[in-house]
Structures are given as C-alpha cells and as structure tokens.
Amino acid sequence: MSQSSSKFLRLRKEITRAWAIGWKDIKVYYLSPPTLMFGVMFPFALFFTFTVGRNLTIAQMMPVLFSQTVFWAASTVGPVVIPLERRTKTFDRYLSSPMSLSSVILGKSFAGVVFGLLVSIVPLIVGWVFFSLQIVDFLMFALGVLLSCMAFATMGIMFASVPTESVGNIMMPMNFVRIPLLFISGIFIPIETLPFWGQIASLFSPLTHTLILIRLGLGISTYPVDPIISVVVLLFTTFIFFMISRQFHEINKRRE
C-alpha cells in the first residue's frame, strides 16, 4: 500500500471516529437541561430583553435574532458535554482509546455545529411564517450561519479545556467573553456609533462577521466590510480556536 493511500485510510478512520463521537453527543446531550437553557432559552430571552419596546423594524431585529441564536447555540454544546463526560470518565476513555485528540475535538465540535444549525431553523421559520422574511443572497446567508457555527462550536470546545467536572465552572468564564462580544459586534449597539477603539475591536470579533454575512443574506445594508473578509475571519478564528483547544487538552492529558 502506498504512503498516500495509507494516509487517506487513516484520515477516513479519524473522520469516521469523529462522526461517531459527534453523533453520540447529539443523541445523548441535545435535550439535557444545560444545553436547552444556555443554547435555546437564554439567547431568545436576551433577544426579547433588548428589543422589546425599542421600536425596531423586522429588518433590524431578525439578523440580530439569527446571529444570537447561532452564537449561543453552537458555543454551548462543548462546555456542557465535556465536563459531564469528565465526571463519568467517558472523556478519559476517549483519550486512552486508539484515536487522536484531534478526532475527539472534531467530533465534539461537529455536535456543536449541528446543534447551532438546528436551532437556527427556529428563527428562520418564525421570520418566514409571521414576517414574510426572504433570503435574498442564499450563499451569504448559508456561509454566515455555517461558518459561524464552526467558529463558535470550536470556541466552546476551547473553553471546555478547563479541567473541571462542573458545567458552571466553564460557563461562568465563557459568559464573561460571550456577553461583551454582544456589545461590540453590532448586536445591540450599531458599530457606527461605537468609539473608534470599539469599531477596531469589533473587526476582531467573529460575531461581527456573523451579523455582516447574515444581513447581506437577508438583503439588508450592513457595516462596510467586504464579505470575503468576513468569511476569512470566521475560517481563521475556527482554526485558531481548534488549535488552542487541542493544545490545552493535550496539556491536561499530560498532567493526568
């Protein structure tokens, strides 16, 4: 067997293992109370808290709802699943089994991506049924949702590298990052009204580029950033979060 064929077979095995891990998480953890609370109920509650009574149009509200839903849902699965599996020693068995750490992280990220995509269907149905919402540029909308799910799922896995068996010990520091991102990314405060340093900081937030792509997909004028830049930023942050989480999990593995 040639070296290239051997590498291909190994890659296929790793992807198959990652798929199996992700599918197991989907079946076991999607309906768990922490996942539903932080991934579904909390973003909708936060959305209504900051939009009711502000006389915003549907065109202004729906991209915010989409972006928040993807942001919270995709980033929630990893921080819920991994500490629970540390408690039952399931995560330790993954690391001691004949599979790479990258496959484990990829599988956990896959579960977060799928959860984010599934939950994003809810505002899509609401907007389509009740507000005649139309997707003008399907490519931009699809890229915004999919790439954001990837970025935020890996961000959740990165925070889940904290060596703890308590979901709360991960959610607390993670929310110290997630909540400020809402205020510099154009979700509640238009980027144009931020001070200069705030506008610069917003360009480094993946949530900013989620909102830009989704607004473009819905045919709404947005902050003047080339969509190619938004796509690159989301792909780059996905890679960075994945590599950081892999490094942190590797360090934890050596300590155990």
TIVEXKE-367817 format. One record per residue (C-alpha): residue in three letters; x, y, z; chain; residue number from 0. Coordinates in nm, 4 decimals. Each point is the difference from the previous one (the first is absolute). Last residue first. Layout:
BEGIN
<site r="ALA" x="X" y="Y" z="Z" c="A" k="NUM"/>
...
***
This chain:
BEGIN
<site r="GLU" x="-0.3403" y="1.3331" z="3.4303" c="A" k="255"/>
<site r="ARG" x="0.2413" y="0.2866" z="-0.0651" c="A" k="254"/>
<site r="ARG" x="0.0809" y="-0.1162" z="-0.3519" c="A" k="253"/>
<site r="LYS" x="-0.3680" y="-0.0117" z="-0.0962" c="A" k="252"/>
<site r="ASN" x="-0.0570" y="0.3505" z="0.1341" c="A" k="251"/>
<site r="ILE" x="0.2820" y="0.1314" z="-0.2187" c="A" k="250"/>
<site r="GLU" x="-0.1461" y="-0.1774" z="-0.3038" c="A" k="249"/>
<site r="HIS" x="-0.3419" y="0.1460" z="0.0769" c="A" k="248"/>
<site r="PHE" x="0.1555" y="0.3479" z="0.0058" c="A" k="247"/>
<site r="GLN" x="0.1824" y="-0.0535" z="-0.3294" c="A" k="246"/>
<site r="ARG" x="-0.3076" y="-0.1405" z="-0.1736" c="A" k="245"/>
<site r="SER" x="-0.2133" y="0.2864" z="0.1285" c="A" k="244"/>
<site r="ILE" x="0.2520" y="0.2523" z="-0.1299" c="A" k="243"/>
<site r="MET" x="0.0176" y="-0.1712" z="-0.3409" c="A" k="242"/>
<site r="PHE" x="-0.3760" y="-0.0168" z="-0.0380" c="A" k="241"/>
<site r="PHE" x="-0.0528" y="0.3597" z="0.1134" c="A" k="240"/>
<site r="ILE" x="0.2638" y="0.1214" z="-0.2473" c="A" k="239"/>
<site r="PHE" x="-0.1434" y="-0.2006" z="-0.2909" c="A" k="238"/>
<site r="THR" x="-0.3558" y="0.1175" z="0.0649" c="A" k="237"/>
<site r="THR" x="0.1268" y="0.3562" z="0.0453" c="A" k="236"/>
<site r="PHE" x="0.1651" y="-0.0179" z="-0.3428" c="A" k="235"/>
<site r="LEU" x="-0.3086" y="-0.1359" z="-0.1715" c="A" k="234"/>
<site r="LEU" x="-0.2194" y="0.2694" z="0.1565" c="A" k="233"/>
<site r="VAL" x="0.2502" y="0.2741" z="-0.0881" c="A" k="232"/>
<site r="VAL" x="0.0372" y="-0.1247" z="-0.3583" c="A" k="231"/>
<site r="VAL" x="-0.3777" y="-0.0020" z="-0.0551" c="A" k="230"/>
<site r="SER" x="-0.0332" y="0.3506" z="0.1447" c="A" k="229"/>
<site r="ILE" x="0.2844" y="0.1264" z="-0.2184" c="A" k="228"/>
<site r="ILE" x="-0.1700" y="-0.1499" z="-0.3062" c="A" k="227"/>
<site r="PRO" x="-0.3177" y="0.1814" z="0.1059" c="A" k="226"/>
<site r="ASP" x="0.1794" y="0.3338" z="-0.0501" c="A" k="225"/>
<site r="VAL" x="-0.0668" y="0.2212" z="0.3008" c="A" k="224"/>
<site r="PRO" x="-0.2181" y="0.3104" z="-0.0242" c="A" k="223"/>
<site r="TYR" x="-0.2348" y="-0.0686" z="0.2964" c="A" k="222"/>
<site r="THR" x="-0.3320" y="-0.1259" z="-0.1316" c="A" k="221"/>
<site r="SER" x="-0.2748" y="0.0646" z="-0.2490" c="A" k="220"/>
<site r="ILE" x="-0.2665" y="-0.2678" z="0.0195" c="A" k="219"/>
<site r="GLY" x="-0.0617" y="-0.2549" z="-0.2756" c="A" k="218"/>
<site r="LEU" x="-0.0648" y="-0.2906" z="0.2348" c="A" k="217"/>
<site r="GLY" x="0.3249" y="-0.1700" z="-0.1010" c="A" k="216"/>
<site r="LEU" x="0.1882" y="0.3258" z="0.0411" c="A" k="215"/>
<site r="ARG" x="-0.1395" y="0.0302" z="0.3509" c="A" k="214"/>
<site r="ILE" x="0.1070" y="-0.3569" z="0.0732" c="A" k="213"/>
<site r="LEU" x="0.3521" y="0.0671" z="-0.1295" c="A" k="212"/>
<site r="ILE" x="0.0482" y="0.3177" z="0.2050" c="A" k="211"/>
<site r="LEU" x="-0.1529" y="-0.1468" z="0.3180" c="A" k="210"/>
<site r="THR" x="0.2330" y="-0.2990" z="-0.0074" c="A" k="209"/>
<site r="HIS" x="0.2883" y="0.2360" z="-0.0760" c="A" k="208"/>
<site r="THR" x="-0.0633" y="0.1950" z="0.3181" c="A" k="207"/>
<site r="LEU" x="-0.0377" y="-0.3253" z="0.1940" c="A" k="206"/>
<site r="PRO" x="0.3529" y="-0.0983" z="-0.1044" c="A" k="205"/>
<site r="SER" x="0.1305" y="0.2977" z="0.2002" c="A" k="204"/>
<site r="PHE" x="0.3269" y="0.1455" z="-0.1311" c="A" k="203"/>
<site r="LEU" x="-0.1783" y="0.2680" z="-0.2047" c="A" k="202"/>
<site r="SER" x="-0.1936" y="0.1023" z="0.3099" c="A" k="201"/>
<site r="ALA" x="0.3218" y="0.1001" z="0.1773" c="A" k="200"/>
<site r="ILE" x="0.0723" y="0.2635" z="-0.2648" c="A" k="199"/>
<site r="GLN" x="-0.3536" y="0.1386" z="0.0267" c="A" k="198"/>
<site r="GLY" x="0.0299" y="0.0088" z="0.3789" c="A" k="197"/>
<site r="TRP" x="0.3324" y="0.1853" z="-0.0173" c="A" k="196"/>
<site r="PHE" x="-0.1643" y="0.2632" z="-0.2223" c="A" k="195"/>
<site r="PRO" x="-0.2945" y="0.0485" z="0.2300" c="A" k="194"/>
<site r="LEU" x="-0.3126" y="-0.2014" z="-0.0801" c="A" k="193"/>
<site r="THR" x="-0.2860" y="0.1645" z="-0.1897" c="A" k="192"/>
<site r="GLU" x="0.0938" y="-0.1534" z="-0.3362" c="A" k="191"/>
<site r="ILE" x="0.0106" y="-0.3470" z="0.1567" c="A" k="190"/>
<site r="PRO" x="-0.3695" y="0.0207" z="0.0776" c="A" k="189"/>
<site r="ILE" x="-0.0634" y="-0.0990" z="0.3644" c="A" k="188"/>
<site r="PHE" x="-0.2052" y="-0.3097" z="0.0830" c="A" k="187"/>
<site r="ILE" x="0.1421" y="-0.2569" z="-0.2416" c="A" k="186"/>
<site r="GLY" x="0.2591" y="0.2243" z="-0.1662" c="A" k="185"/>
<site r="SER" x="0.2987" y="-0.2061" z="0.1099" c="A" k="184"/>
<site r="ILE" x="0.1300" y="0.2076" z="0.2912" c="A" k="183"/>
<site r="PHE" x="-0.2956" y="-0.0484" z="0.2346" c="A" k="182"/>
<site r="LEU" x="-0.0717" y="-0.3677" z="-0.0664" c="A" k="181"/>
<site r="LEU" x="0.3716" y="-0.0803" z="0.0343" c="A" k="180"/>
<site r="PRO" x="-0.0186" y="0.1234" z="0.3599" c="A" k="179"/>
<site r="ILE" x="-0.2514" y="-0.2815" z="0.0747" c="A" k="178"/>
<site r="ARG" x="0.2022" y="-0.2815" z="-0.1554" c="A" k="177"/>
<site r="VAL" x="0.3290" y="0.0679" z="0.1799" c="A" k="176"/>
<site r="PHE" x="-0.1148" y="0.0190" z="0.3621" c="A" k="175"/>
<site r="ASN" x="-0.2513" y="-0.2637" z="-0.1064" c="A" k="174"/>
<site r="MET" x="0.2883" y="-0.2423" z="-0.0559" c="A" k="173"/>
<site r="PRO" x="0.1412" y="0.0677" z="0.3443" c="A" k="172"/>
<site r="MET" x="-0.3338" y="-0.1007" z="0.1601" c="A" k="171"/>
<site r="MET" x="-0.0934" y="-0.2786" z="-0.2411" c="A" k="170"/>
<site r="ILE" x="0.3123" y="-0.2036" z="0.0737" c="A" k="169"/>
<site r="ASN" x="-0.0240" y="-0.0230" z="0.3783" c="A" k="168"/>
<site r="GLY" x="-0.3770" y="-0.0291" z="-0.0369" c="A" k="167"/>
<site r="VAL" x="0.0283" y="-0.3209" z="-0.2004" c="A" k="166"/>
<site r="SER" x="0.1871" y="-0.1644" z="0.2866" c="A" k="165"/>
<site r="GLU" x="0.2447" y="-0.2882" z="-0.0575" c="A" k="164"/>
<site r="THR" x="0.3012" y="0.2290" z="-0.0379" c="A" k="163"/>
<site r="PRO" x="0.3246" y="0.0142" z="-0.1961" c="A" k="162"/>
<site r="VAL" x="-0.0608" y="0.3137" z="-0.2130" c="A" k="161"/>
<site r="SER" x="0.0154" y="-0.1357" z="-0.3560" c="A" k="160"/>
<site r="ALA" x="-0.3719" y="0.0763" z="-0.0221" c="A" k="159"/>
<site r="PHE" x="0.0905" y="0.3604" z="-0.0827" c="A" k="158"/>
<site r="MET" x="0.1657" y="-0.1174" z="-0.3222" c="A" k="157"/>
<site r="ILE" x="-0.2865" y="-0.2364" z="-0.0767" c="A" k="156"/>
<site r="GLY" x="-0.2412" y="0.2943" z="0.0199" c="A" k="155"/>
<site r="MET" x="0.2162" y="0.2012" z="-0.2387" c="A" k="154"/>
<site r="THR" x="0.0050" y="-0.2996" z="-0.2332" c="A" k="153"/>
<site r="ALA" x="-0.3806" y="0.0064" z="-0.0118" c="A" k="152"/>
<site r="PHE" x="0.0057" y="0.3787" z="-0.0432" c="A" k="151"/>
<site r="ALA" x="0.2194" y="-0.0078" z="-0.3090" c="A" k="150"/>
<site r="MET" x="-0.1736" y="-0.2967" z="-0.1656" c="A" k="149"/>
<site r="CYS" x="-0.3488" y="0.1349" z="0.0671" c="A" k="148"/>
<site r="SER" x="0.1153" y="0.3352" z="-0.1364" c="A" k="147"/>
<site r="LEU" x="0.1272" y="-0.1635" z="-0.3169" c="A" k="146"/>
<site r="LEU" x="-0.3363" y="-0.1712" z="-0.0531" c="A" k="145"/>
<site r="VAL" x="-0.2292" y="0.2954" z="0.0784" c="A" k="144"/>
<site r="GLY" x="0.1888" y="0.2715" z="-0.1867" c="A" k="143"/>
<site r="LEU" x="0.0890" y="-0.2282" z="-0.2892" c="A" k="142"/>
<site r="ALA" x="-0.3663" y="-0.0966" z="-0.0428" c="A" k="141"/>
<site r="PHE" x="-0.1134" y="0.3637" z="0.0096" c="A" k="140"/>
<site r="MET" x="0.2692" y="0.1145" z="-0.2425" c="A" k="139"/>
<site r="LEU" x="-0.0807" y="-0.2841" z="-0.2412" c="A" k="138"/>
<site r="PHE" x="-0.3776" y="0.0476" z="0.0304" c="A" k="137"/>
<site r="ASP" x="0.0125" y="0.3643" z="-0.1062" c="A" k="136"/>
<site r="VAL" x="-0.3530" y="0.1431" z="0.0222" c="A" k="135"/>
<site r="ILE" x="-0.1367" y="-0.2215" z="0.2774" c="A" k="134"/>
<site r="GLN" x="-0.3588" y="0.1087" z="0.0559" c="A" k="133"/>
<site r="LEU" x="-0.1879" y="0.0727" z="0.3221" c="A" k="132"/>
<site r="SER" x="-0.3772" y="0.0068" z="-0.0380" c="A" k="131"/>
<site r="PHE" x="-0.0330" y="0.1174" z="0.3627" c="A" k="130"/>
<site r="PHE" x="-0.2059" y="-0.2739" z="0.1670" c="A" k="129"/>
<site r="VAL" x="0.0764" y="-0.3155" z="-0.1964" c="A" k="128"/>
<site r="TRP" x="0.3454" y="0.0809" z="-0.1439" c="A" k="127"/>
<site r="GLY" x="0.1359" y="0.1807" z="0.3031" c="A" k="126"/>
<site r="VAL" x="-0.1243" y="-0.2631" z="0.2443" c="A" k="125"/>
<site r="ILE" x="0.1261" y="-0.2853" z="-0.2201" c="A" k="124"/>
<site r="LEU" x="0.3459" y="0.1581" z="-0.0311" c="A" k="123"/>
<site r="PRO" x="0.0021" y="0.0864" z="0.3706" c="A" k="122"/>
<site r="VAL" x="-0.0467" y="-0.3738" z="0.0791" c="A" k="121"/>
<site r="ILE" x="0.2319" y="-0.1372" z="-0.2712" c="A" k="120"/>
<site r="SER" x="0.2949" y="0.1573" z="0.1809" c="A" k="119"/>
<site r="VAL" x="-0.0476" y="-0.2621" z="0.2744" c="A" k="118"/>
<site r="LEU" x="0.0798" y="-0.2812" z="-0.2413" c="A" k="117"/>
<site r="LEU" x="0.3084" y="0.1705" z="-0.1454" c="A" k="116"/>
<site r="GLY" x="0.1395" y="0.0821" z="0.3445" c="A" k="115"/>
<site r="PHE" x="-0.0580" y="-0.3558" z="0.1187" c="A" k="114"/>
<site r="VAL" x="0.1712" y="-0.1371" z="-0.3118" c="A" k="113"/>
<site r="VAL" x="0.3043" y="0.2209" z="0.0540" c="A" k="112"/>
<site r="GLY" x="0.0204" y="-0.0858" z="0.3705" c="A" k="111"/>
<site r="ALA" x="-0.0101" y="-0.3743" z="-0.0685" c="A" k="110"/>
<site r="PHE" x="0.2704" y="0.0421" z="-0.2659" c="A" k="109"/>
<site r="SER" x="0.2187" y="0.1826" z="0.2506" c="A" k="108"/>
<site r="LYS" x="-0.0121" y="-0.2996" z="0.2348" c="A" k="107"/>
<site r="GLY" x="0.0935" y="-0.2288" z="-0.2879" c="A" k="106"/>
<site r="LEU" x="0.2838" y="0.2262" z="-0.1113" c="A" k="105"/>
<site r="ILE" x="0.1330" y="0.0181" z="0.3555" c="A" k="104"/>
<site r="VAL" x="0.0015" y="-0.3792" z="0.0273" c="A" k="103"/>
<site r="SER" x="0.1535" y="-0.0419" z="-0.3448" c="A" k="102"/>
<site r="SER" x="0.2711" y="0.2549" z="0.0805" c="A" k="101"/>
<site r="LEU" x="0.0845" y="-0.1916" z="0.3171" c="A" k="100"/>
<site r="SER" x="0.0910" y="-0.2954" z="-0.2198" c="A" k="99"/>
<site r="MET" x="-0.1624" y="-0.3399" z="0.0228" c="A" k="98"/>
<site r="PRO" x="0.1115" y="-0.3293" z="0.1477" c="A" k="97"/>
<site r="SER" x="-0.1825" y="0.0423" z="0.3338" c="A" k="96"/>
<site r="SER" x="0.1575" y="0.1630" z="0.3055" c="A" k="95"/>
<site r="LEU" x="-0.1228" y="0.3486" z="-0.0896" c="A" k="94"/>
<site r="TYR" x="-0.3527" y="-0.1193" z="-0.0705" c="A" k="93"/>
<site r="ARG" x="-0.0025" y="-0.1951" z="0.3250" c="A" k="92"/>
<site r="ASP" x="0.0892" y="0.3164" z="0.1885" c="A" k="91"/>
<site r="PHE" x="-0.2986" y="0.1780" z="-0.1561" c="A" k="90"/>
<site r="THR" x="-0.2311" y="-0.2755" z="0.1211" c="A" k="89"/>
<site r="LYS" x="0.1313" y="0.0301" z="0.3572" c="A" k="88"/>
<site r="THR" x="-0.3586" y="0.0593" z="0.1276" c="A" k="87"/>
<site r="ARG" x="0.0922" y="0.3389" z="0.1464" c="A" k="86"/>
<site r="ARG" x="0.2266" y="0.0809" z="-0.2938" c="A" k="85"/>
<site r="GLU" x="-0.2926" y="-0.0785" z="-0.2261" c="A" k="84"/>
<site r="LEU" x="-0.2139" y="0.2613" z="0.1759" c="A" k="83"/>
<site r="PRO" x="0.2872" y="0.2480" z="-0.0267" c="A" k="82"/>
<site r="ILE" x="0.0272" y="-0.0688" z="-0.3766" c="A" k="81"/>
<site r="VAL" x="-0.3697" y="0.0121" z="-0.0904" c="A" k="80"/>
<site r="VAL" x="-0.1083" y="0.3381" z="0.1375" c="A" k="79"/>
<site r="PRO" x="0.2984" y="0.2126" z="-0.1057" c="A" k="78"/>
<site r="GLY" x="-0.0016" y="-0.1750" z="-0.3400" c="A" k="77"/>
<site r="VAL" x="-0.3718" y="0.0485" z="-0.0685" c="A" k="76"/>
<site r="THR" x="-0.0258" y="0.3712" z="0.0830" c="A" k="75"/>
<site r="SER" x="0.2023" y="0.1751" z="-0.2712" c="A" k="74"/>
<site r="ALA" x="-0.2284" y="-0.1081" z="-0.2844" c="A" k="73"/>
<site r="ALA" x="-0.3201" y="0.1061" z="0.1761" c="A" k="72"/>
<site r="TRP" x="0.1183" y="0.3359" z="0.1337" c="A" k="71"/>
<site r="PHE" x="0.1477" y="0.1442" z="-0.3186" c="A" k="70"/>
<site r="VAL" x="-0.2439" y="-0.1606" z="-0.2433" c="A" k="69"/>
<site r="THR" x="-0.2981" y="0.1344" z="0.1919" c="A" k="68"/>
<site r="GLN" x="0.1567" y="0.3405" z="0.0525" c="A" k="67"/>
<site r="SER" x="0.0775" y="0.0404" z="-0.3699" c="A" k="66"/>
<site r="PHE" x="-0.3466" y="-0.1081" z="-0.1129" c="A" k="65"/>
<site r="LEU" x="-0.1765" y="0.2233" z="0.2538" c="A" k="64"/>
<site r="VAL" x="0.2160" y="0.2993" z="-0.0917" c="A" k="63"/>
<site r="PRO" x="-0.0610" y="-0.0625" z="-0.3699" c="A" k="62"/>
<site r="MET" x="-0.3757" y="-0.0071" z="0.0775" c="A" k="61"/>
<site r="MET" x="-0.0186" y="0.3204" z="0.2032" c="A" k="60"/>
<site r="GLN" x="0.1102" y="0.2725" z="-0.2407" c="A" k="59"/>
<site r="ALA" x="-0.2009" y="-0.1209" z="-0.2990" c="A" k="58"/>
<site r="ILE" x="-0.2956" y="-0.0584" z="0.2319" c="A" k="57"/>
<site r="THR" x="0.0137" y="0.3663" z="0.0934" c="A" k="56"/>
<site r="LEU" x="0.1080" y="0.1227" z="0.3420" c="A" k="55"/>
<site r="ASN" x="-0.2337" y="0.2036" z="0.2179" c="A" k="54"/>
<site r="ARG" x="0.2174" y="-0.0502" z="0.3109" c="A" k="53"/>
<site r="GLY" x="-0.2801" y="-0.1369" z="0.2202" c="A" k="52"/>
<site r="VAL" x="0.1030" y="-0.3638" z="-0.0263" c="A" k="51"/>
<site r="THR" x="0.3468" y="-0.0326" z="-0.1560" c="A" k="50"/>
<site r="PHE" x="0.2507" y="-0.0385" z="0.2845" c="A" k="49"/>
<site r="THR" x="-0.1936" y="-0.2338" z="0.2277" c="A" k="48"/>
<site r="PHE" x="-0.1544" y="-0.1841" z="-0.2941" c="A" k="47"/>
<site r="PHE" x="0.3425" y="-0.1010" z="-0.1294" c="A" k="46"/>
<site r="LEU" x="0.1328" y="-0.0952" z="0.3421" c="A" k="45"/>
<site r="ALA" x="-0.2960" y="-0.2323" z="0.0567" c="A" k="44"/>
<site r="PHE" x="0.0503" y="-0.1530" z="-0.3455" c="A" k="43"/>
<site r="PRO" x="0.3717" y="-0.0492" z="0.0639" c="A" k="42"/>
<site r="PHE" x="-0.0656" y="-0.1533" z="0.3464" c="A" k="41"/>
<site r="MET" x="-0.2717" y="-0.2464" z="-0.1018" c="A" k="40"/>
<site r="VAL" x="0.1844" y="-0.1827" z="-0.2765" c="A" k="39"/>
<site r="GLY" x="0.3681" y="-0.0721" z="0.0662" c="A" k="38"/>
<site r="PHE" x="0.0428" y="0.0991" z="0.3644" c="A" k="37"/>
<site r="MET" x="-0.3218" y="-0.1547" z="0.1317" c="A" k="36"/>
<site r="LEU" x="-0.0433" y="-0.2805" z="-0.2534" c="A" k="35"/>
<site r="THR" x="0.3595" y="-0.1150" z="0.0366" c="A" k="34"/>
<site r="PRO" x="-0.0032" y="0.0289" z="0.3789" c="A" k="33"/>
<site r="PRO" x="-0.3295" y="-0.1984" z="0.0227" c="A" k="32"/>
<site r="SER" x="0.1148" y="-0.2960" z="-0.2169" c="A" k="31"/>
<site r="LEU" x="-0.1977" y="-0.0402" z="-0.3219" c="A" k="30"/>
<site r="TYR" x="0.3008" y="0.0192" z="-0.2332" c="A" k="29"/>
<site r="TYR" x="0.2188" y="-0.2132" z="0.2272" c="A" k="28"/>
<site r="VAL" x="-0.0482" y="-0.3662" z="-0.0854" c="A" k="27"/>
<site r="LYS" x="-0.0991" y="-0.0249" z="-0.3669" c="A" k="26"/>
<site r="ILE" x="0.2082" y="0.2930" z="-0.1233" c="A" k="25"/>
<site r="ASP" x="0.2944" y="-0.0957" z="0.2186" c="A" k="24"/>
<site r="LYS" x="0.0002" y="-0.3517" z="-0.1509" c="A" k="23"/>
<site r="TRP" x="-0.0123" y="0.1492" z="-0.3490" c="A" k="22"/>
<site r="GLY" x="0.3019" y="0.2166" z="0.0755" c="A" k="21"/>
<site r="ILE" x="0.2030" y="-0.2920" z="0.1327" c="A" k="20"/>
<site r="ALA" x="-0.0922" y="-0.2207" z="-0.2963" c="A" k="19"/>
<site r="TRP" x="0.0795" y="0.2794" z="-0.2472" c="A" k="18"/>
<site r="ALA" x="0.3416" y="0.0512" z="0.1604" c="A" k="17"/>
<site r="ARG" x="0.0666" y="-0.3735" z="-0.0275" c="A" k="16"/>
<site r="THR" x="-0.0955" y="-0.0009" z="-0.3677" c="A" k="15"/>
<site r="ILE" x="0.2173" y="0.3060" z="-0.0608" c="A" k="14"/>
<site r="GLU" x="0.2953" y="-0.1730" z="0.1677" c="A" k="13"/>
<site r="LYS" x="-0.0551" y="-0.3165" z="-0.2017" c="A" k="12"/>
<site r="ARG" x="-0.0188" y="0.1952" z="-0.3256" c="A" k="11"/>
<site r="LEU" x="0.3216" y="0.1839" z="0.0837" c="A" k="10"/>
<site r="ARG" x="0.1752" y="-0.3279" z="0.0729" c="A" k="9"/>
<site r="LEU" x="-0.1206" y="-0.1472" z="-0.3274" c="A" k="8"/>
<site r="PHE" x="0.1184" y="0.3085" z="-0.1903" c="A" k="7"/>
<site r="LYS" x="0.3387" y="-0.0062" z="0.1704" c="A" k="6"/>
<site r="SER" x="0.0463" y="-0.3645" z="-0.0921" c="A" k="5"/>
<site r="SER" x="-0.1007" y="0.0680" z="-0.3584" c="A" k="4"/>
<site r="SER" x="0.2555" y="0.2831" z="-0.0213" c="A" k="3"/>
<site r="GLN" x="0.2723" y="-0.2233" z="0.1441" c="A" k="2"/>
<site r="SER" x="-0.0628" y="-0.2701" z="-0.2576" c="A" k="1"/>
<site r="MET" x="-0.1381" y="-0.3408" z="0.0965" c="A" k="0"/>
***
